[in-house]
Amino acid sequence: MDYEVVWSLSALGDLVDIAEYIELDSPFNASKVVSKFYELVGRYGNRPRAATIVPELKSELYRHKLVYG
């Protein structure tokens, strides 16, 4: 069963900010980072429990995954 991954506006804004910051030094790396985020998010439509529950929300509906430290 596939699930829909919903990005919050805040998360999308953060991704844009991250890409713009990296792009100052390397447009190529900025593109790689954004692609990596979308790749990982795409995996969770099939396996939502592979991501970690957001501890402060204490709900299985909300999950997160660290992409880069």
Secondary structure by P-SEA (a helix, b strand, c coil): cbbbbbbcaaaaaaaaaaaaaaaaccaaaaaaaaaaaaaaaaaacccccccccccccccccbbbbbccc
